[in-house]
Amino acid sequence: EYTNVMESEDFFKPENLNNSPIKTLSNTIIISTLLIKIYFICK
């Protein structure tokens, strides 16, 4: 779990956004999907 937290923090660093835009895009989609699911579950 600690590793996942580190990865999510690294995700927002500009240098990582430039290094792997495809991975960044997929991560963004995954995060957005999770947020939408959480939103509808809590609604």
N, CA, C and O atoms as CSV, one atom per row, in Angstrom:
chain,resi,resn,atom,element,x,y,z
A,1,GLU,N,N,0.835,-1.198,0.000
A,1,GLU,CA,C,0.000,0.000,0.000
A,1,GLU,C,C,0.872,1.250,0.000
A,1,GLU,O,O,0.557,2.243,-0.656
A,2,TYR,N,N,1.965,1.185,0.742
A,2,TYR,CA,C,2.870,2.338,0.794
A,2,TYR,C,C,3.429,2.651,-0.586
A,2,TYR,O,O,3.563,3.814,-0.966
A,3,THR,N,N,3.753,1.594,-1.333
A,3,THR,CA,C,4.267,1.789,-2.690
A,3,THR,C,C,3.221,2.479,-3.562
A,3,THR,O,O,3.559,3.350,-4.363
A,4,ASN,N,N,1.973,2.099,-3.412
A,4,ASN,CA,C,0.904,2.717,-4.201
A,4,ASN,C,C,0.751,4.195,-3.879
A,4,ASN,O,O,0.488,5.008,-4.765
A,5,VAL,N,N,0.917,4.536,-2.615
A,5,VAL,CA,C,0.833,5.944,-2.219
A,5,VAL,C,C,1.961,6.723,-2.878
A,5,VAL,O,O,1.750,7.826,-3.382
A,6,MET,N,N,3.148,6.153,-2.873
A,6,MET,CA,C,4.294,6.817,-3.496
A,6,MET,C,C,4.052,7.001,-4.985
A,6,MET,O,O,4.368,8.051,-5.545
A,7,GLU,N,N,3.498,5.997,-5.620
A,7,GLU,CA,C,3.238,6.077,-7.058
A,7,GLU,C,C,2.220,7.164,-7.363
A,7,GLU,O,O,2.361,7.895,-8.344
A,8,SER,N,N,1.209,7.270,-6.537
A,8,SER,CA,C,0.188,8.283,-6.788
A,8,SER,C,C,0.753,9.687,-6.571
A,8,SER,O,O,0.338,10.638,-7.233
A,9,GLU,N,N,1.706,9.812,-5.636
A,9,GLU,CA,C,2.354,11.113,-5.437
A,9,GLU,C,C,3.236,11.431,-6.639
A,9,GLU,O,O,3.237,12.558,-7.133
A,10,ASP,N,N,3.984,10.435,-7.106
A,10,ASP,CA,C,4.863,10.633,-8.261
A,10,ASP,C,C,4.056,10.969,-9.509
A,10,ASP,O,O,4.529,11.669,-10.404
A,11,PHE,N,N,2.860,10.471,-9.548
A,11,PHE,CA,C,1.985,10.665,-10.705
A,11,PHE,C,C,1.774,12.145,-11.012
A,11,PHE,O,O,1.609,12.528,-12.171
A,12,PHE,N,N,1.780,12.973,-9.968
A,12,PHE,CA,C,1.486,14.393,-10.155
A,12,PHE,C,C,2.735,15.236,-10.396
A,12,PHE,O,O,2.639,16.453,-10.556
A,13,LYS,N,N,3.909,14.595,-10.423
A,13,LYS,CA,C,5.138,15.350,-10.672
A,13,LYS,C,C,5.291,15.610,-12.167
A,13,LYS,O,O,5.151,14.685,-12.967
A,14,PRO,N,N,5.573,16.841,-12.555
A,14,PRO,CA,C,5.662,17.213,-13.976
A,14,PRO,C,C,6.654,16.369,-14.759
A,14,PRO,O,O,6.382,16.010,-15.905
A,15,GLU,N,N,7.803,16.042,-14.164
A,15,GLU,CA,C,8.800,15.268,-14.912
A,15,GLU,C,C,8.261,13.893,-15.280
A,15,GLU,O,O,8.598,13.354,-16.335
A,16,ASN,N,N,7.434,13.326,-14.424
A,16,ASN,CA,C,6.852,12.024,-14.732
A,16,ASN,C,C,5.750,12.138,-15.779
A,16,ASN,O,O,5.529,11.215,-16.563
A,17,LEU,N,N,5.068,13.264,-15.788
A,17,LEU,CA,C,4.044,13.474,-16.814
A,17,LEU,C,C,4.699,13.499,-18.190
A,17,LEU,O,O,4.136,13.000,-19.164
A,18,ASN,N,N,5.885,14.079,-18.261
A,18,ASN,CA,C,6.595,14.171,-19.536
A,18,ASN,C,C,7.215,12.834,-19.924
A,18,ASN,O,O,7.310,12.504,-21.106
A,19,ASN,N,N,7.634,12.073,-18.924
A,19,ASN,CA,C,8.332,10.823,-19.208
A,19,ASN,C,C,7.398,9.750,-19.758
A,19,ASN,O,O,7.781,8.993,-20.650
A,20,SER,N,N,6.189,9.681,-19.238
A,20,SER,CA,C,5.285,8.611,-19.669
A,20,SER,C,C,3.858,9.123,-19.834
A,20,SER,O,O,3.000,8.841,-18.997
A,21,PRO,N,N,3.595,9.864,-20.894
A,21,PRO,CA,C,2.254,10.423,-21.118
A,21,PRO,C,C,1.174,9.362,-21.269
A,21,PRO,O,O,0.032,9.570,-20.859
A,22,ILE,N,N,1.533,8.225,-21.858
A,22,ILE,CA,C,0.535,7.169,-22.045
A,22,ILE,C,C,0.139,6.576,-20.694
A,22,ILE,O,O,-1.042,6.368,-20.416
A,23,LYS,N,N,1.137,6.309,-19.866
A,23,LYS,CA,C,0.852,5.783,-18.530
A,23,LYS,C,C,0.071,6.817,-17.731
A,23,LYS,O,O,-0.855,6.476,-16.995
A,24,THR,N,N,0.447,8.066,-17.882
A,24,THR,CA,C,-0.244,9.152,-17.179
A,24,THR,C,C,-1.706,9.210,-17.590
A,24,THR,O,O,-2.592,9.354,-16.748
A,25,LEU,N,N,-1.951,9.097,-18.880
A,25,LEU,CA,C,-3.325,9.149,-19.383
A,25,LEU,C,C,-4.145,7.994,-18.826
A,25,LEU,O,O,-5.281,8.187,-18.394
A,26,SER,N,N,-3.578,6.803,-18.835
A,26,SER,CA,C,-4.310,5.646,-18.323
A,26,SER,C,C,-4.568,5.789,-16.829
A,26,SER,O,O,-5.636,5.423,-16.339
A,27,ASN,N,N,-3.577,6.327,-16.101
A,27,ASN,CA,C,-3.773,6.549,-14.666
A,27,ASN,C,C,-4.874,7.564,-14.421
A,27,ASN,O,O,-5.684,7.402,-13.508
A,28,THR,N,N,-4.904,8.601,-15.228
A,28,THR,CA,C,-5.936,9.635,-15.091
A,28,THR,C,C,-7.322,9.039,-15.304
A,28,THR,O,O,-8.258,9.346,-14.566
A,29,ILE,N,N,-7.446,8.191,-16.313
A,29,ILE,CA,C,-8.731,7.547,-16.606
A,29,ILE,C,C,-9.148,6.641,-15.446
A,29,ILE,O,O,-10.311,6.629,-15.044
A,30,ILE,N,N,-8.192,5.889,-14.918
A,30,ILE,CA,C,-8.487,4.988,-13.799
A,30,ILE,C,C,-8.937,5.783,-12.578
A,30,ILE,O,O,-9.926,5.434,-11.934
A,31,ILE,N,N,-8.207,6.854,-12.260
A,31,ILE,CA,C,-8.552,7.679,-11.104
A,31,ILE,C,C,-9.927,8.310,-11.295
A,31,ILE,O,O,-10.740,8.332,-10.370
A,32,SER,N,N,-10.183,8.818,-12.490
A,32,SER,CA,C,-11.479,9.446,-12.777
A,32,SER,C,C,-12.617,8.441,-12.621
A,32,SER,O,O,-13.664,8.756,-12.055
A,33,THR,N,N,-12.402,7.245,-13.122
A,33,THR,CA,C,-13.415,6.198,-13.021
A,33,THR,C,C,-13.706,5.863,-11.562
A,33,THR,O,O,-14.863,5.716,-11.168
A,34,LEU,N,N,-12.642,5.743,-10.766
A,34,LEU,CA,C,-12.823,5.440,-9.349
A,34,LEU,C,C,-13.578,6.559,-8.647
A,34,LEU,O,O,-14.465,6.300,-7.833
A,35,LEU,N,N,-13.227,7.799,-8.961
A,35,LEU,CA,C,-13.904,8.935,-8.329
A,35,LEU,C,C,-15.385,8.960,-8.693
A,35,LEU,O,O,-16.233,9.241,-7.846
A,36,ILE,N,N,-15.692,8.667,-9.951
A,36,ILE,CA,C,-17.088,8.638,-10.396
A,36,ILE,C,C,-17.854,7.528,-9.677
A,36,ILE,O,O,-18.988,7.733,-9.243
A,37,LYS,N,N,-17.232,6.354,-9.552
A,37,LYS,CA,C,-17.886,5.248,-8.852
A,37,LYS,C,C,-18.143,5.617,-7.399
A,37,LYS,O,O,-19.233,5.385,-6.876
A,38,ILE,N,N,-17.139,6.191,-6.750
A,38,ILE,CA,C,-17.287,6.592,-5.347
A,38,ILE,C,C,-18.398,7.628,-5.217
A,38,ILE,O,O,-19.199,7.582,-4.284
A,39,TYR,N,N,-18.436,8.555,-6.157
A,39,TYR,CA,C,-19.457,9.610,-6.121
A,39,TYR,C,C,-20.867,9.016,-6.170
A,39,TYR,O,O,-21.739,9.404,-5.393
A,40,PHE,N,N,-21.079,8.077,-7.087
A,40,PHE,CA,C,-22.415,7.498,-7.231
A,40,PHE,C,C,-22.764,6.571,-6.071
A,40,PHE,O,O,-23.932,6.445,-5.701
A,41,ILE,N,N,-21.751,5.923,-5.498
A,41,ILE,CA,C,-22.008,5.055,-4.344
A,41,ILE,C,C,-22.420,5.901,-3.138
A,41,ILE,O,O,-23.313,5.521,-2.381
A,42,CYS,N,N,-21.769,7.037,-2.968
A,42,CYS,CA,C,-22.041,7.897,-1.810
A,42,CYS,C,C,-23.271,8.771,-2.009
A,42,CYS,O,O,-23.825,9.300,-1.045
A,43,LYS,N,N,-23.687,8.919,-3.232
A,43,LYS,CA,C,-24.778,9.845,-3.545
A,43,LYS,C,C,-26.082,9.447,-2.855
A,43,LYS,O,O,-27.097,10.124,-3.016
